[in-house]
Amino acid sequence: MALLTLDDLSPGQEFRAGPITVTRDELVAFAREYDPQPFHLDEAAAEHSFVGRLIGSGWQTAALGMRLLAEGLISHSTSMGSPGITALRWLRPVLPGDSLSAAIRVEEVRPSRSKPDRGMARLVMTLSDRRGEAVMTQDFAVLFARAGVTPAPRPVTLAQEGGPVAEPDDAVPLPYLAEAEIGATRDLGAHRFAAEDIVAFAQAYDPQIFHLDAEAARATHFGALCASGWQTAAVWMKRLNATFARDMALTARSGPVPQLGPSPGFKDLQWLRPVYAGDTLRYASRLVDKRASASRPGWGIATHHNTAQNQHGEAVFAFTGSVFWQWDRPSA
C-alpha cells in the first residue's frame, strides 16, 4: 500500500485508532521511570493526594496518544515528525484497565514555501476512554513529505555515548505557591539519551523508523537515530521530579512540605532540534505566573516555562505548562 503524502490529506479528513487497554502495571512502570509522584505509583499513597486515587501520568497519556496516532495515520504516511503542539489538555485521568481510542481530524494542509519537498498538516486529536468520555485533546502539527519526492538526509555528527549523567546534589527550599517568586528559575540537571533507551521508548509509544532503527534512520531526513519528542518531554518530567525530590527533602528538615498536584495541560510545545543518540540535554523550569485556585481552596495553579539545551548550547525543546500547587501553609 502506498504511503499517504501531504498531497493525500485535506481538511475534514478523519482517522481513527484503538482501542488499546493500559494496565495498572504499565501505568506504574512508566511512573517509576518518568513521573514518580505518589498518585501514579501506589493506591494507598494516592488516597491522601490531590487526586485521591491511582491515575496514569499525563505524559504517558500523551505517549499513548502518539501510539494511537501512529496506528491510525503516521505509520501509513510519509511523516517527517512534528515541530510541536499548540495546546494539549488532560481532561480526565486515565485509570488502570482503561481502554483508549483516538479520533484524528485534519484541520489544515499547507505546503512549505521554502522547502518544496514537504509541508505541514495541522491536526486535532481526541483521546477517549471506554465510556466515550474524552480524556485528552491535542492541537498539533505534523510535517509530511510530498508525493514523488524523498527528502534528503541531513549531515549529522553524533556525540560519543557515555554512561549516565551524575545526579546533582544541590537543593533549595520548596515554597508554597503564594510565597514563590515569579521569574525564579530552577536548573533541573542533565540527561544523556542512549540509543537503547530511544529504541525502547519508540517501540512502546512512537514506532517511527527514525526512532527505531539506527541504520534505517540514516536514510531519512533526520540522518541518524533520534529520540521521540514525547521521550524528550517525559525526561523533562523525570528531571523535574528528581530535582523536586531533593528540594522536598531539604524543606522537610525545617517544616511542612508543600504538595504538588496534577497538571491540567500545556501550550506552545516546540521540538526545535532533533535529539540524537548520545546527546545530553540540560533542562530548566521558570515560574512565570501563579494564581489561587477558585475551585480547590488551599491550592493554586502555577504556570511555568520549560526549556532544554543540548551539549552545544542549542535550544531543542520548550513549552509552557501548568500544575496544581499547594497555595499556602494549612492552618493548624
C-alpha positions in Angstrom: 0.0 0.0 0.0 1.3 3.4 -0.9 2.1 5.8 1.9 -0.1 8.8 2.4 1.7 12.0 1.5 0.9 15.6 2.2 -1.0 15.7 -1.1 -3.3 13.0 0.0 -4.5 15.0 3.0 -7.3 17.6 3.1 -9.2 19.5 5.7 -12.1 17.4 7.2 -10.5 14.0 6.8 -10.8 11.8 9.9 -8.7 8.8 11.0 -9.4 6.5 14.0 -7.4 4.1 16.0 -7.7 1.8 19.0 -8.8 0.7 21.4 -5.8 -0.1 23.5 -6.0 -1.1 27.1 -3.5 0.1 29.7 -2.9 -2.0 32.8 -2.0 -0.9 36.3 1.5 -2.4 35.9 2.1 -0.3 32.7 0.9 2.9 34.4 3.1 2.2 37.5 6.2 1.2 35.3 6.0 4.4 33.3 5.6 6.5 36.5 8.6 4.8 38.1 10.8 5.7 35.2 9.5 9.2 34.3 6.9 10.5 36.8 7.2 9.1 40.3 4.5 11.0 42.0 2.6 9.2 44.7 -0.7 9.3 42.8 0.9 7.5 39.9 2.7 4.8 42.0 0.6 3.5 44.9 -3.1 3.2 45.7 -2.7 3.9 49.4 -0.5 6.9 48.9 -2.8 8.2 46.2 -5.7 8.3 48.6 -4.0 11.1 50.6 -3.1 13.1 47.5 -4.8 15.8 45.5 -6.5 13.3 43.2 -7.4 10.6 45.8 -6.8 7.5 43.6 -4.1 5.9 41.4 -4.0 7.5 38.0 -1.7 7.4 35.0 0.8 10.1 34.3 -0.4 12.7 31.8 2.8 12.3 29.9 2.1 8.6 29.5 -1.4 9.5 28.2 0.2 11.8 25.6 2.6 9.0 24.7 -0.3 6.5 24.3 -1.9 9.2 22.1 1.2 9.0 19.9 0.9 5.3 19.7 -2.7 5.6 18.5 -1.7 8.4 16.1 0.9 6.1 14.6 -1.6 3.3 14.3 -4.3 5.5 12.7 -2.2 7.7 10.4 1.5 8.2 10.9 2.7 4.6 10.3 0.9 4.7 6.9 2.3 8.0 5.8 5.4 10.0 4.9 5.5 11.6 8.3 8.6 13.7 9.0 7.8 14.2 12.6 6.2 17.1 14.5 7.5 20.6 15.1 5.3 20.9 18.2 2.0 21.1 20.0 -0.2 24.2 20.0 -2.2 23.1 23.1 -2.8 19.9 25.0 -5.4 19.4 27.7 -5.7 16.5 30.1 -9.5 16.4 30.8 -9.9 13.2 32.8 -7.4 10.8 34.4 -6.5 7.5 32.8 -7.2 4.7 35.3 -5.9 1.2 35.5 -7.7 -1.0 32.9 -8.9 1.9 30.8 -9.3 1.3 27.1 -8.3 4.3 24.9 -9.3 5.2 21.4 -8.3 8.1 19.2 -10.1 10.3 16.7 -7.8 12.4 14.5 -9.1 15.2 12.2 -7.2 17.2 9.6 -7.8 20.9 10.1 -5.4 22.5 7.7 -2.9 21.4 5.0 -0.1 23.8 3.9 2.8 23.1 1.5 6.1 24.6 2.5 7.1 27.7 0.5 10.8 27.3 1.3 11.1 23.5 1.1 9.0 22.2 -1.8 9.6 18.5 -0.8 7.4 18.8 2.3 4.5 20.6 4.0 2.6 20.8 7.2 -0.8 19.4 8.3 -2.5 20.8 11.4 -4.3 18.0 13.2 -6.7 17.8 16.2 -6.8 14.5 18.2 -9.2 13.5 20.9 -8.4 10.5 23.1 -11.5 8.8 24.7 -11.9 6.1 27.3 -14.2 3.1 27.0 -17.2 5.2 28.2 -16.7 7.5 25.3 -15.5 10.3 27.6 -12.7 12.5 26.3 -9.5 12.1 28.5 -7.2 14.3 26.3 -7.3 16.7 23.4 -4.4 17.8 21.4 -4.0 20.5 18.7 -0.7 20.0 16.8 1.2 19.9 13.6 3.0 17.2 11.6 5.3 17.5 8.7 4.7 15.2 5.7 6.8 14.7 2.5 5.0 15.5 -0.7 4.2 13.0 -3.4 7.0 11.7 -5.6 9.9 13.2 -3.5 12.2 11.8 -0.8 13.7 14.5 1.4 17.5 14.2 1.6 19.2 13.1 4.9 20.8 15.9 6.8 24.5 15.6 7.8 24.9 14.6 11.4 27.9 14.3 13.7 26.9 12.1 16.7 28.1 12.7 20.2 30.1 9.9 21.8 27.8 7.9 24.0 28.9 7.5 27.7 27.4 6.4 30.9 24.6 8.1 32.8 25.0 11.7 33.9 25.8 12.1 37.6 22.8 13.2 39.6 23.2 16.8 41.1 23.2 17.2 44.9 22.0 20.8 45.0 18.7 21.6 46.8 16.7 24.7 47.6 13.6 25.0 49.9 10.3 24.4 48.1 7.9 27.2 48.9 4.2 27.3 49.0 2.9 28.8 45.8 1.8 32.0 47.4 5.4 32.7 48.5 7.0 31.5 45.3 8.9 34.2 43.3 7.8 34.9 39.8 10.7 34.6 37.5 12.6 32.1 39.7 14.4 29.5 37.5 15.3 26.0 38.7 18.0 24.1 37.0 16.8 20.5 36.6 20.0 18.9 35.7 21.0 16.9 32.6 20.2 13.6 30.9 22.0 11.7 28.2 19.9 9.9 25.6 21.2 6.4 25.0 20.4 4.6 21.7 18.9 1.6 23.5 16.6 3.9 25.5 15.5 5.8 22.4 14.6 2.5 20.7 12.8 1.1 23.7 10.6 4.2 24.1 9.8 4.2 20.4 8.8 0.5 20.5 6.3 1.2 23.2 5.0 4.6 22.1 6.3 6.1 18.9 7.2 3.4 16.3 8.5 5.7 13.5 11.6 4.3 11.7 13.9 7.2 12.6 13.3 6.4 16.3 13.5 2.6 15.9 16.4 1.6 13.7 19.8 3.4 13.5 20.7 2.1 10.1 17.3 2.9 8.5 17.3 6.3 10.2 20.4 7.4 8.3 18.4 7.3 5.1 15.6 9.5 6.5 15.6 13.3 6.6 16.9 13.2 10.2 20.1 11.4 9.1 20.5 9.4 12.3 18.6 7.7 15.1 16.8 10.4 17.1 14.5 10.4 20.2 10.8 10.7 20.1 9.7 14.1 21.1 7.5 12.5 23.7 10.6 10.9 25.2 12.2 14.3 25.4 9.1 15.6 27.2 8.9 12.6 29.5 12.6 13.1 30.5 11.8 16.7 31.4 9.2 15.3 33.9 11.8 12.8 35.1 14.3 15.6 35.8 11.6 17.8 37.5 10.7 15.0 39.8 14.3 14.2 40.7 15.1 17.9 41.4 11.9 18.5 43.5 12.6 15.3 45.5 15.9 16.9 46.7 14.1 20.2 47.4 11.3 18.5 49.3 13.8 16.5 51.4 15.6 19.7 52.3 12.3 21.5 53.1 11.1 18.7 55.3 14.1 19.3 57.7 12.6 22.5 58.9 8.8 22.2 58.4 5.9 21.0 56.3 6.4 20.3 52.6 4.0 21.9 50.0 2.2 19.3 48.0 2.0 19.2 44.2 -1.0 18.0 42.2 -1.5 17.0 38.6 -1.3 19.3 35.5 -4.4 20.4 33.5 -2.3 20.7 30.4 0.2 22.8 28.5 0.6 25.0 25.4 3.2 26.1 22.8 5.4 23.0 23.0 8.2 23.2 20.5 10.6 20.5 19.4 13.2 22.8 17.9 16.0 20.4 17.0 16.4 16.6 16.8 17.8 14.8 19.9 20.2 12.2 18.7 21.6 9.2 20.4 24.4 10.3 22.6 23.1 13.9 23.1 23.0 15.3 26.6 20.1 17.7 27.4 20.1 20.2 30.3 16.6 21.1 31.4 15.3 24.2 33.3 12.0 25.5 34.6 11.0 29.1 35.3 7.9 30.2 37.2 6.1 32.8 35.0 2.7 33.2 36.7 0.6 32.0 39.7 -2.9 32.3 40.9 -5.1 30.9 43.7 -7.5 28.2 42.5 -11.2 29.1 42.6 -12.3 25.5 42.6 -9.8 24.0 45.0 -9.4 26.0 48.3 -5.9 25.9 49.6 -4.5 25.2 46.1 -3.1 27.4 43.3 -2.1 26.9 39.7 1.5 27.6 38.8 2.4 28.5 35.2 6.0 27.5 34.2 8.1 27.9 31.1 10.4 25.0 30.5 13.4 24.6 28.2 16.2 22.1 27.3 19.5 22.7 25.6 21.8 20.2 24.1 25.6 19.8 24.7 26.2 22.5 22.1 24.1 25.1 24.0 21.4 24.9 21.3 17.7 25.1 22.3 16.0 21.8 21.4 12.8 21.8 23.4 10.4 24.3 25.1 6.9 24.5 26.4 4.6 26.4 28.8 2.8 24.2 31.4 0.7 24.5 34.4 0.4 22.5 37.6 -1.7 22.5 40.8 0.5 23.5 43.7 -0.5 23.9 47.4 -1.1 27.7 47.8 -0.2 28.3 51.5 0.6 26.5 54.7 -2.5 24.7 56.1 -3.9 26.3 59.3 -3.4 24.3 62.5 
